[in-house]
Amino acid sequence: MGPIPTLAALAAAVVVFVLALLQHRRPRDLGEVTLLPYGGIQFVALVVAVLMAAHLVTLLTGTPLIGRLSGGSL
């Protein structure tokens, strides 16, 4: 995946996160139940945004990100 699709996925994840946040904060009448779990949608969008940001860093620097518990160097 190149930088343009990565940026598009990152932007889409941020937009989905903001829309879910706005829907989650919307006032509701007493007893009204939401049909979608907006907190879960926010969590998934946040995970996708972090992964796309890490992938974008990898694309721009040319070296993969290595986790702390990866067991060593390349």
N, CA, C and O atoms as a Maestro MAE file, in Angstrom:
{
 s_m_m2io_version
 :::
 2.0.0
}

f_m_ct {
 s_m_title
 :::
 protein
 m_atom[296] {
  # First column is atom index #
  i_m_mmod_type
  r_m_x_coord
  r_m_y_coord
  r_m_z_coord
  i_m_residue_number
  s_m_chain_name
  s_m_pdb_residue_name
  s_m_pdb_atom_name
  i_m_atomic_number
  :::
  1 25 0.858 -1.164 0.000 1 A "MET " " N  " 7
  2 3 0.000 0.000 0.000 1 A "MET " " CA " 6
  3 2 0.904 1.226 0.000 1 A "MET " " C  " 6
  4 15 1.801 1.347 0.834 1 A "MET " " O  " 8
  5 25 0.662 2.127 -0.937 2 A "GLY " " N  " 7
  6 3 1.470 3.329 -1.066 2 A "GLY " " CA " 6
  7 2 1.037 4.423 -0.101 2 A "GLY " " C  " 6
  8 15 0.157 4.219 0.735 2 A "GLY " " O  " 8
  9 25 1.670 5.592 -0.228 3 A "PRO " " N  " 7
  10 3 1.339 6.679 0.700 3 A "PRO " " CA " 6
  11 2 -0.043 7.280 0.476 3 A "PRO " " C  " 6
  12 15 -0.682 7.711 1.436 3 A "PRO " " O  " 8
  13 25 -0.523 7.320 -0.767 4 A "ILE " " N  " 7
  14 3 -1.834 7.923 -1.032 4 A "ILE " " CA " 6
  15 2 -2.959 7.080 -0.428 4 A "ILE " " C  " 6
  16 15 -3.814 7.640 0.258 4 A "ILE " " O  " 8
  17 25 -3.003 5.753 -0.650 5 A "PRO " " N  " 7
  18 3 -4.048 4.963 0.013 5 A "PRO " " CA " 6
  19 2 -3.926 4.956 1.537 5 A "PRO " " C  " 6
  20 15 -4.930 4.879 2.247 5 A "PRO " " O  " 8
  21 25 -2.694 5.038 2.032 6 A "THR " " N  " 7
  22 3 -2.498 5.088 3.485 6 A "THR " " CA " 6
  23 2 -3.065 6.377 4.060 6 A "THR " " C  " 6
  24 15 -3.737 6.365 5.091 6 A "THR " " O  " 8
  25 25 -2.789 7.493 3.383 7 A "LEU " " N  " 7
  26 3 -3.351 8.768 3.841 7 A "LEU " " CA " 6
  27 2 -4.873 8.774 3.738 7 A "LEU " " C  " 6
  28 15 -5.553 9.327 4.602 7 A "LEU " " O  " 8
  29 25 -5.408 8.160 2.681 8 A "ALA " " N  " 7
  30 3 -6.864 8.090 2.534 8 A "ALA " " CA " 6
  31 2 -7.493 7.254 3.647 8 A "ALA " " C  " 6
  32 15 -8.532 7.625 4.193 8 A "ALA " " O  " 8
  33 25 -6.866 6.131 3.982 9 A "ALA " " N  " 7
  34 3 -7.382 5.293 5.067 9 A "ALA " " CA " 6
  35 2 -7.267 6.009 6.407 9 A "ALA " " C  " 6
  36 15 -8.162 5.902 7.245 9 A "ALA " " O  " 8
  37 25 -6.175 6.737 6.614 10 A "LEU " " N  " 7
  38 3 -6.000 7.503 7.851 10 A "LEU " " CA " 6
  39 2 -7.066 8.584 7.959 10 A "LEU " " C  " 6
  40 15 -7.663 8.761 9.021 10 A "LEU " " O  " 8
  41 25 -7.309 9.304 6.879 11 A "ALA " " N  " 7
  42 3 -8.334 10.351 6.891 11 A "ALA " " CA " 6
  43 2 -9.726 9.764 7.109 11 A "ALA " " C  " 6
  44 15 -10.534 10.331 7.843 11 A "ALA " " O  " 8
  45 25 -10.003 8.632 6.473 12 A "ALA " " N  " 7
  46 3 -11.309 7.992 6.653 12 A "ALA " " CA " 6
  47 2 -11.498 7.532 8.097 12 A "ALA " " C  " 6
  48 15 -12.589 7.665 8.651 12 A "ALA " " O  " 8
  49 25 -10.450 6.996 8.704 13 A "ALA " " N  " 7
  50 3 -10.552 6.557 10.096 13 A "ALA " " CA " 6
  51 2 -10.796 7.735 11.027 13 A "ALA " " C  " 6
  52 15 -11.575 7.624 11.974 13 A "ALA " " O  " 8
  53 25 -10.143 8.858 10.771 14 A "VAL " " N  " 7
  54 3 -10.344 10.050 11.608 14 A "VAL " " CA " 6
  55 2 -11.770 10.583 11.435 14 A "VAL " " C  " 6
  56 15 -12.404 10.991 12.408 14 A "VAL " " O  " 8
  57 25 -12.270 10.579 10.201 15 A "VAL " " N  " 7
  58 3 -13.635 11.057 9.954 15 A "VAL " " CA " 6
  59 2 -14.656 10.151 10.642 15 A "VAL " " C  " 6
  60 15 -15.607 10.635 11.256 15 A "VAL " " O  " 8
  61 25 -14.458 8.843 10.538 16 A "VAL " " N  " 7
  62 3 -15.369 7.898 11.199 16 A "VAL " " CA " 6
  63 2 -15.322 8.088 12.708 16 A "VAL " " C  " 6
  64 15 -16.357 8.043 13.373 16 A "VAL " " O  " 8
  65 25 -14.120 8.302 13.254 17 A "PHE " " N  " 7
  66 3 -13.990 8.523 14.695 17 A "PHE " " CA " 6
  67 2 -14.753 9.771 15.130 17 A "PHE " " C  " 6
  68 15 -15.468 9.745 16.131 17 A "PHE " " O  " 8
  69 25 -14.605 10.862 14.382 18 A "VAL " " N  " 7
  70 3 -15.274 12.119 14.751 18 A "VAL " " CA " 6
  71 2 -16.790 11.977 14.627 18 A "VAL " " C  " 6
  72 15 -17.527 12.454 15.490 18 A "VAL " " O  " 8
  73 25 -17.260 11.327 13.564 19 A "LEU " " N  " 7
  74 3 -18.705 11.143 13.408 19 A "LEU " " CA " 6
  75 2 -19.283 10.262 14.524 19 A "LEU " " C  " 6
  76 15 -20.369 10.540 15.035 19 A "LEU " " O  " 8
  77 25 -18.563 9.211 14.897 20 A "ALA " " N  " 7
  78 3 -19.027 8.354 15.993 20 A "ALA " " CA " 6
  79 2 -19.005 9.116 17.317 20 A "ALA " " C  " 6
  80 15 -19.878 8.922 18.163 20 A "ALA " " O  " 8
  81 25 -18.015 9.975 17.494 21 A "LEU " " N  " 7
  82 3 -17.948 10.785 18.718 21 A "LEU " " CA " 6
  83 2 -19.135 11.744 18.795 21 A "LEU " " C  " 6
  84 15 -19.743 11.906 19.854 21 A "LEU " " O  " 8
  85 25 -19.458 12.375 17.676 22 A "LEU " " N  " 7
  86 3 -20.605 13.293 17.668 22 A "LEU " " CA " 6
  87 2 -21.912 12.553 17.927 22 A "LEU " " C  " 6
  88 15 -22.773 13.061 18.646 22 A "LEU " " O  " 8
  89 25 -22.073 11.376 17.360 23 A "GLN " " N  " 7
  90 3 -23.289 10.597 17.594 23 A "GLN " " CA " 6
  91 2 -23.352 10.086 19.038 23 A "GLN " " C  " 6
  92 15 -24.430 9.994 19.626 23 A "GLN " " O  " 8
  93 25 -22.196 9.759 19.594 24 A "HIS " " N  " 7
  94 3 -22.156 9.262 20.968 24 A "HIS " " CA " 6
  95 2 -22.539 10.362 21.965 24 A "HIS " " C  " 6
  96 15 -23.175 10.085 22.982 24 A "HIS " " O  " 8
  97 25 -22.153 11.602 21.676 25 A "ARG " " N  " 7
  98 3 -22.432 12.723 22.582 25 A "ARG " " CA " 6
  99 2 -23.802 13.348 22.381 25 A "ARG " " C  " 6
  100 15 -24.203 14.209 23.164 25 A "ARG " " O  " 8
  101 25 -24.528 12.934 21.352 26 A "ARG " " N  " 7
  102 3 -25.841 13.514 21.060 26 A "ARG " " CA " 6
  103 2 -26.822 13.189 22.188 26 A "ARG " " C  " 6
  104 15 -26.918 12.037 22.610 26 A "ARG " " O  " 8
  105 25 -27.550 14.195 22.680 27 A "PRO " " N  " 7
  106 3 -28.516 13.912 23.748 27 A "PRO " " CA " 6
  107 2 -29.688 13.077 23.230 27 A "PRO " " C  " 6
  108 15 -30.157 13.271 22.109 27 A "PRO " " O  " 8
  109 25 -30.145 12.156 24.056 28 A "ARG " " N  " 7
  110 3 -31.256 11.272 23.693 28 A "ARG " " CA " 6
  111 2 -32.354 11.363 24.748 28 A "ARG " " C  " 6
  112 15 -32.119 11.726 25.901 28 A "ARG " " O  " 8
  113 25 -33.539 11.026 24.315 29 A "ASP " " N  " 7
  114 3 -34.661 10.975 25.252 29 A "ASP " " CA " 6
  115 2 -34.486 9.789 26.186 29 A "ASP " " C  " 6
  116 15 -33.810 8.814 25.860 29 A "ASP " " O  " 8
  117 25 -35.104 9.889 27.345 30 A "LEU " " N  " 7
  118 3 -35.023 8.824 28.330 30 A "LEU " " CA " 6
  119 2 -35.658 7.557 27.766 30 A "LEU " " C  " 6
  120 15 -36.800 7.577 27.306 30 A "LEU " " O  " 8
  121 25 -34.922 6.474 27.804 31 A "GLY " " N  " 7
  122 3 -35.423 5.199 27.315 31 A "GLY " " CA " 6
  123 2 -35.086 4.914 25.860 31 A "GLY " " C  " 6
  124 15 -35.336 3.809 25.379 31 A "GLY " " O  " 8
  125 25 -34.527 5.882 25.152 32 A "GLU " " N  " 7
  126 3 -34.163 5.673 23.748 32 A "GLU " " CA " 6
  127 2 -32.837 4.917 23.691 32 A "GLU " " C  " 6
  128 15 -31.865 5.292 24.346 32 A "GLU " " O  " 8
  129 25 -32.816 3.859 22.906 33 A "VAL " " N  " 7
  130 3 -31.638 3.004 22.811 33 A "VAL " " CA " 6
  131 2 -30.970 3.228 21.467 33 A "VAL " " C  " 6
  132 15 -31.646 3.337 20.443 33 A "VAL " " O  " 8
  133 25 -29.638 3.298 21.466 34 A "THR " " N  " 7
  134 3 -28.923 3.432 20.198 34 A "THR " " CA " 6
  135 2 -28.787 2.062 19.554 34 A "THR " " C  " 6
  136 15 -28.653 1.053 20.246 34 A "THR " " O  " 8
  137 25 -28.823 2.030 18.232 35 A "LEU " " N  " 7
  138 3 -28.730 0.770 17.517 35 A "LEU " " CA " 6
  139 2 -27.290 0.386 17.215 35 A "LEU " " C  " 6
  140 15 -27.002 -0.786 16.973 35 A "LEU " " O  " 8
  141 25 -26.389 1.351 17.226 36 A "LEU " " N  " 7
  142 3 -24.980 1.082 16.953 36 A "LEU " " CA " 6
  143 2 -24.145 1.372 18.194 36 A "LEU " " C  " 6
  144 15 -24.408 2.342 18.906 36 A "LEU " " O  " 8
  145 25 -23.136 0.536 18.460 37 A "PRO " " N  " 7
  146 3 -22.244 0.801 19.597 37 A "PRO " " CA " 6
  147 2 -21.175 1.825 19.197 37 A "PRO " " C  " 6
  148 15 -20.113 1.457 18.695 37 A "PRO " " O  " 8
  149 25 -21.462 3.098 19.421 38 A "TYR " " N  " 7
  150 3 -20.562 4.148 18.957 38 A "TYR " " CA " 6
  151 2 -19.208 4.116 19.662 38 A "TYR " " C  " 6
  152 15 -18.206 4.523 19.073 38 A "TYR " " O  " 8
  153 25 -19.156 3.654 20.879 39 A "GLY " " N  " 7
  154 3 -17.866 3.515 21.563 39 A "GLY " " CA " 6
  155 2 -16.990 2.475 20.887 39 A "GLY " " C  " 6
  156 15 -15.782 2.672 20.760 39 A "GLY " " O  " 8
  157 25 -17.577 1.382 20.457 40 A "GLY " " N  " 7
  158 3 -16.821 0.352 19.748 40 A "GLY " " CA " 6
  159 2 -16.354 0.829 18.388 40 A "GLY " " C  " 6
  160 15 -15.249 0.499 17.957 40 A "GLY " " O  " 8
  161 25 -17.185 1.602 17.711 41 A "ILE " " N  " 7
  162 3 -16.804 2.169 16.418 41 A "ILE " " CA " 6
  163 2 -15.634 3.137 16.596 41 A "ILE " " C  " 6
  164 15 -14.718 3.162 15.774 41 A "ILE " " O  " 8
  165 25 -15.664 3.925 17.659 42 A "GLN " " N  " 7
  166 3 -14.559 4.832 17.950 42 A "GLN " " CA " 6
  167 2 -13.272 4.055 18.203 42 A "GLN " " C  " 6
  168 15 -12.204 4.446 17.732 42 A "GLN " " O  " 8
  169 25 -13.371 2.962 18.942 43 A "PHE " " N  " 7
  170 3 -12.190 2.160 19.261 43 A "PHE " " CA " 6
  171 2 -11.573 1.576 17.993 43 A "PHE " " C  " 6
  172 15 -10.358 1.644 17.807 43 A "PHE " " O  " 8
  173 25 -12.393 1.007 17.129 44 A "VAL " " N  " 7
  174 3 -11.884 0.417 15.886 44 A "VAL " " CA " 6
  175 2 -11.273 1.498 14.994 44 A "VAL " " C  " 6
  176 15 -10.215 1.283 14.401 44 A "VAL " " O  " 8
  177 25 -11.923 2.648 14.893 45 A "ALA " " N  " 7
  178 3 -11.388 3.736 14.076 45 A "ALA " " CA " 6
  179 2 -10.067 4.243 14.630 45 A "ALA " " C  " 6
  180 15 -9.166 4.584 13.864 45 A "ALA " " O  " 8
  181 25 -9.939 4.296 15.947 46 A "LEU " " N  " 7
  182 3 -8.694 4.735 16.566 46 A "LEU " " CA " 6
  183 2 -7.569 3.741 16.300 46 A "LEU " " C  " 6
  184 15 -6.442 4.149 16.022 46 A "LEU " " O  " 8
  185 25 -7.856 2.445 16.382 47 A "VAL " " N  " 7
  186 3 -6.844 1.418 16.097 47 A "VAL " " CA " 6
  187 2 -6.391 1.517 14.643 47 A "VAL " " C  " 6
  188 15 -5.195 1.446 14.357 47 A "VAL " " O  " 8
  189 25 -7.342 1.682 13.725 48 A "VAL " " N  " 7
  190 3 -6.995 1.813 12.301 48 A "VAL " " CA " 6
  191 2 -6.159 3.072 12.074 48 A "VAL " " C  " 6
  192 15 -5.197 3.036 11.307 48 A "VAL " " O  " 8
  193 25 -6.502 4.167 12.718 49 A "ALA " " N  " 7
  194 3 -5.748 5.412 12.551 49 A "ALA " " CA " 6
  195 2 -4.315 5.262 13.058 49 A "ALA " " C  " 6
  196 15 -3.384 5.745 12.414 49 A "ALA " " O  " 8
  197 25 -4.124 4.605 14.194 50 A "VAL " " N  " 7
  198 3 -2.774 4.402 14.731 50 A "VAL " " CA " 6
  199 2 -1.968 3.491 13.809 50 A "VAL " " C  " 6
  200 15 -0.792 3.754 13.557 50 A "VAL " " O  " 8
  201 25 -2.585 2.427 13.306 51 A "LEU " " N  " 7
  202 3 -1.885 1.531 12.392 51 A "LEU " " CA " 6
  203 2 -1.521 2.236 11.087 51 A "LEU " " C  " 6
  204 15 -0.429 2.027 10.560 51 A "LEU " " O  " 8
  205 25 -2.407 3.056 10.567 52 A "MET " " N  " 7
  206 3 -2.105 3.778 9.327 52 A "MET " " CA " 6
  207 2 -1.023 4.831 9.555 52 A "MET " " C  " 6
  208 15 -0.199 5.064 8.670 52 A "MET " " O  " 8
  209 25 -1.012 5.466 10.713 53 A "ALA " " N  " 7
  210 3 0.043 6.425 11.021 53 A "ALA " " CA " 6
  211 2 1.394 5.724 11.116 53 A "ALA " " C  " 6
  212 15 2.396 6.239 10.620 53 A "ALA " " O  " 8
  213 25 1.428 4.554 11.749 54 A "ALA " " N  " 7
  214 3 2.675 3.792 11.835 54 A "ALA " " CA " 6
  215 2 3.126 3.340 10.448 54 A "ALA " " C  " 6
  216 15 4.318 3.366 10.143 54 A "ALA " " O  " 8
  217 25 2.189 2.932 9.620 55 A "HIS " " N  " 7
  218 3 2.533 2.517 8.268 55 A "HIS " " CA " 6
  219 2 3.039 3.701 7.445 55 A "HIS " " C  " 6
  220 15 3.947 3.546 6.629 55 A "HIS " " O  " 8
  221 25 2.460 4.872 7.654 56 A "LEU " " N  " 7
  222 3 2.907 6.065 6.948 56 A "LEU " " CA " 6
  223 2 4.333 6.433 7.358 56 A "LEU " " C  " 6
  224 15 5.140 6.825 6.515 56 A "LEU " " O  " 8
  225 25 4.643 6.310 8.642 57 A "VAL " " N  " 7
  226 3 6.015 6.556 9.104 57 A "VAL " " CA " 6
  227 2 6.973 5.572 8.449 57 A "VAL " " C  " 6
  228 15 8.072 5.949 8.043 57 A "VAL " " O  " 8
  229 25 6.563 4.316 8.344 58 A "THR " " N  " 7
  230 3 7.394 3.310 7.697 58 A "THR " " CA " 6
  231 2 7.610 3.657 6.226 58 A "THR " " C  " 6
  232 15 8.723 3.518 5.717 58 A "THR " " O  " 8
  233 25 6.575 4.102 5.545 59 A "LEU " " N  " 7
  234 3 6.713 4.461 4.138 59 A "LEU " " CA " 6
  235 2 7.612 5.673 3.938 59 A "LEU " " C  " 6
  236 15 8.405 5.708 2.997 59 A "LEU " " O  " 8
  237 25 7.497 6.655 4.804 60 A "LEU " " N  " 7
  238 3 8.265 7.883 4.632 60 A "LEU " " CA " 6
  239 2 9.736 7.720 5.011 60 A "LEU " " C  " 6
  240 15 10.603 8.340 4.395 60 A "LEU " " O  " 8
  241 25 10.027 6.895 6.015 61 A "THR " " N  " 7
  242 3 11.417 6.736 6.449 61 A "THR " " CA " 6
  243 2 12.128 5.604 5.729 61 A "THR " " C  " 6
  244 15 13.353 5.634 5.608 61 A "THR " " O  " 8
  245 25 11.404 4.615 5.251 62 A "GLY " " N  " 7
  246 3 12.024 3.492 4.565 62 A "GLY " " CA " 6
  247 2 12.465 2.370 5.474 62 A "GLY " " C  " 6
  248 15 12.949 1.342 4.999 62 A "GLY " " O  " 8
  249 25 12.306 2.547 6.779 63 A "THR " " N  " 7
  250 3 12.659 1.487 7.727 63 A "THR " " CA " 6
  251 2 11.418 1.103 8.514 63 A "THR " " C  " 6
  252 15 10.657 1.973 8.937 63 A "THR " " O  " 8
  253 25 11.208 -0.189 8.715 64 A "PRO " " N  " 7
  254 3 10.020 -0.605 9.462 64 A "PRO " " CA " 6
  255 2 10.138 -0.273 10.941 64 A "PRO " " C  " 6
  256 15 11.230 -0.267 11.509 64 A "PRO " " O  " 8
  257 25 8.998 0.000 11.547 65 A "LEU " " N  " 7
  258 3 8.970 0.226 12.987 65 A "LEU " " CA " 6
  259 2 9.139 -1.109 13.702 65 A "LEU " " C  " 6
  260 15 8.511 -2.101 13.331 65 A "LEU " " O  " 8
  261 25 9.977 -1.132 14.714 66 A "ILE " " N  " 7
  262 3 10.234 -2.351 15.475 66 A "ILE " " CA " 6
  263 2 9.684 -2.144 16.878 66 A "ILE " " C  " 6
  264 15 9.971 -1.139 17.529 66 A "ILE " " O  " 8
  265 25 8.898 -3.098 17.332 67 A "GLY " " N  " 7
  266 3 8.325 -2.999 18.669 67 A "GLY " " CA " 6
  267 2 9.354 -3.245 19.753 67 A "GLY " " C  " 6
  268 15 10.442 -3.757 19.488 67 A "GLY " " O  " 8
  269 25 9.006 -2.882 20.963 68 A "ARG " " N  " 7
  270 3 9.931 -3.055 22.084 68 A "ARG " " CA " 6
  271 2 10.149 -4.520 22.402 68 A "ARG " " C  " 6
  272 15 11.228 -4.891 22.865 68 A "ARG " " O  " 8
  273 25 9.166 -5.351 22.169 69 A "LEU " " N  " 7
  274 3 9.253 -6.761 22.538 69 A "LEU " " CA " 6
  275 2 9.438 -7.660 21.323 69 A "LEU " " C  " 6
  276 15 9.019 -8.818 21.333 69 A "LEU " " O  " 8
  277 25 10.071 -7.123 20.267 70 A "SER " " N  " 7
  278 3 10.204 -7.886 19.031 70 A "SER " " CA " 6
  279 2 11.298 -8.952 19.094 70 A "SER " " C  " 6
  280 15 11.300 -9.878 18.282 70 A "SER " " O  " 8
  281 25 12.206 -8.838 20.025 71 A "GLY " " N  " 7
  282 3 13.226 -9.867 20.179 71 A "GLY " " CA " 6
  283 2 14.548 -9.551 19.516 71 A "GLY " " C  " 6
  284 15 15.414 -10.423 19.452 71 A "GLY " " O  " 8
  285 25 14.734 -8.384 19.039 72 A "GLY " " N  " 7
  286 3 16.033 -8.052 18.452 72 A "GLY " " CA " 6
  287 2 15.920 -7.152 17.255 72 A "GLY " " C  " 6
  288 15 14.872 -6.568 16.978 72 A "GLY " " O  " 8
  289 25 17.034 -7.054 16.547 73 A "SER " " N  " 7
  290 3 17.085 -6.162 15.384 73 A "SER " " CA " 6
  291 2 16.811 -6.939 14.113 73 A "SER " " C  " 6
  292 15 16.603 -8.152 14.145 73 A "SER " " O  " 8
  293 25 16.812 -6.235 13.003 74 A "LEU " " N  " 7
  294 3 16.602 -6.863 11.709 74 A "LEU " " CA " 6
  295 2 17.842 -7.555 11.351 74 A "LEU " " C  " 6
  296 15 17.920 -8.171 10.288 74 A "LEU " " O  " 8
  :::
 }
 m_bond[295] {
  # First column is bond index #
  i_m_from
  i_m_to
  i_m_order
  :::
  1 1 2 1
  2 2 3 1
  3 3 4 2
  4 3 5 1
  5 5 6 1
  6 6 7 1
  7 7 8 2
  8 7 9 1
  9 9 10 1
  10 10 11 1
  11 11 12 2
  12 11 13 1
  13 13 14 1
  14 14 15 1
  15 15 16 2
  16 15 17 1
  17 17 18 1
  18 18 19 1
  19 19 20 2
  20 19 21 1
  21 21 22 1
  22 22 23 1
  23 23 24 2
  24 23 25 1
  25 25 26 1
  26 26 27 1
  27 27 28 2
  28 27 29 1
  29 29 30 1
  30 30 31 1
  31 31 32 2
  32 31 33 1
  33 33 34 1
  34 34 35 1
  35 35 36 2
  36 35 37 1
  37 37 38 1
  38 38 39 1
  39 39 40 2
  40 39 41 1
  41 41 42 1
  42 42 43 1
  43 43 44 2
  44 43 45 1
  45 45 46 1
  46 46 47 1
  47 47 48 2
  48 47 49 1
  49 49 50 1
  50 50 51 1
  51 51 52 2
  52 51 53 1
  53 53 54 1
  54 54 55 1
  55 55 56 2
  56 55 57 1
  57 57 58 1
  58 58 59 1
  59 59 60 2
  60 59 61 1
  61 61 62 1
  62 62 63 1
  63 63 64 2
  64 63 65 1
  65 65 66 1
  66 66 67 1
  67 67 68 2
  68 67 69 1
  69 69 70 1
  70 70 71 1
  71 71 72 2
  72 71 73 1
  73 73 74 1
  74 74 75 1
  75 75 76 2
  76 75 77 1
  77 77 78 1
  78 78 79 1
  79 79 80 2
  80 79 81 1
  81 81 82 1
  82 82 83 1
  83 83 84 2
  84 83 85 1
  85 85 86 1
  86 86 87 1
  87 87 88 2
  88 87 89 1
  89 89 90 1
  90 90 91 1
  91 91 92 2
  92 91 93 1
  93 93 94 1
  94 94 95 1
  95 95 96 2
  96 95 97 1
  97 97 98 1
  98 98 99 1
  99 99 100 2
  100 99 101 1
  101 101 102 1
  102 102 103 1
  103 103 104 2
  104 103 105 1
  105 105 106 1
  106 106 107 1
  107 107 108 2
  108 107 109 1
  109 109 110 1
  110 110 111 1
  111 111 112 2
  112 111 113 1
  113 113 114 1
  114 114 115 1
  115 115 116 2
  116 115 117 1
  117 117 118 1
  118 118 119 1
  119 119 120 2
  120 119 121 1
  121 121 122 1
  122 122 123 1
  123 123 124 2
  124 123 125 1
  125 125 126 1
  126 126 127 1
  127 127 128 2
  128 127 129 1
  129 129 130 1
  130 130 131 1
  131 131 132 2
  132 131 133 1
  133 133 134 1
  134 134 135 1
  135 135 136 2
  136 135 137 1
  137 137 138 1
  138 138 139 1
  139 139 140 2
  140 139 141 1
  141 141 142 1
  142 142 143 1
  143 143 144 2
  144 143 145 1
  145 145 146 1
  146 146 147 1
  147 147 148 2
  148 147 149 1
  149 149 150 1
  150 150 151 1
  151 151 152 2
  152 151 153 1
  153 153 154 1
  154 154 155 1
  155 155 156 2
  156 155 157 1
  157 157 158 1
  158 158 159 1
  159 159 160 2
  160 159 161 1
  161 161 162 1
  162 162 163 1
  163 163 164 2
  164 163 165 1
  165 165 166 1
  166 166 167 1
  167 167 168 2
  168 167 169 1
  169 169 170 1
  170 170 171 1
  171 171 172 2
  172 171 173 1
  173 173 174 1
  174 174 175 1
  175 175 176 2
  176 175 177 1
  177 177 178 1
  178 178 179 1
  179 179 180 2
  180 179 181 1
  181 181 182 1
  182 182 183 1
  183 183 184 2
  184 183 185 1
  185 185 186 1
  186 186 187 1
  187 187 188 2
  188 187 189 1
  189 189 190 1
  190 190 191 1
  191 191 192 2
  192 191 193 1
  193 193 194 1
  194 194 195 1
  195 195 196 2
  196 195 197 1
  197 197 198 1
  198 198 199 1
  199 199 200 2
  200 199 201 1
  201 201 202 1
  202 202 203 1
  203 203 204 2
  204 203 205 1
  205 205 206 1
  206 206 207 1
  207 207 208 2
  208 207 209 1
  209 209 210 1
  210 210 211 1
  211 211 212 2
  212 211 213 1
  213 213 214 1
  214 214 215 1
  215 215 216 2
  216 215 217 1
  217 217 218 1
  218 218 219 1
  219 219 220 2
  220 219 221 1
  221 221 222 1
  222 222 223 1
  223 223 224 2
  224 223 225 1
  225 225 226 1
  226 226 227 1
  227 227 228 2
  228 227 229 1
  229 229 230 1
  230 230 231 1
  231 231 232 2
  232 231 233 1
  233 233 234 1
  234 234 235 1
  235 235 236 2
  236 235 237 1
  237 237 238 1
  238 238 239 1
  239 239 240 2
  240 239 241 1
  241 241 242 1
  242 242 243 1
  243 243 244 2
  244 243 245 1
  245 245 246 1
  246 246 247 1
  247 247 248 2
  248 247 249 1
  249 249 250 1
  250 250 251 1
  251 251 252 2
  252 251 253 1
  253 253 254 1
  254 254 255 1
  255 255 256 2
  256 255 257 1
  257 257 258 1
  258 258 259 1
  259 259 260 2
  260 259 261 1
  261 261 262 1
  262 262 263 1
  263 263 264 2
  264 263 265 1
  265 265 266 1
  266 266 267 1
  267 267 268 2
  268 267 269 1
  269 269 270 1
  270 270 271 1
  271 271 272 2
  272 271 273 1
  273 273 274 1
  274 274 275 1
  275 275 276 2
  276 275 277 1
  277 277 278 1
  278 278 279 1
  279 279 280 2
  280 279 281 1
  281 281 282 1
  282 282 283 1
  283 283 284 2
  284 283 285 1
  285 285 286 1
  286 286 287 1
  287 287 288 2
  288 287 289 1
  289 289 290 1
  290 290 291 1
  291 291 292 2
  292 291 293 1
  293 293 294 1
  294 294 295 1
  295 295 296 2
  :::
 }
}
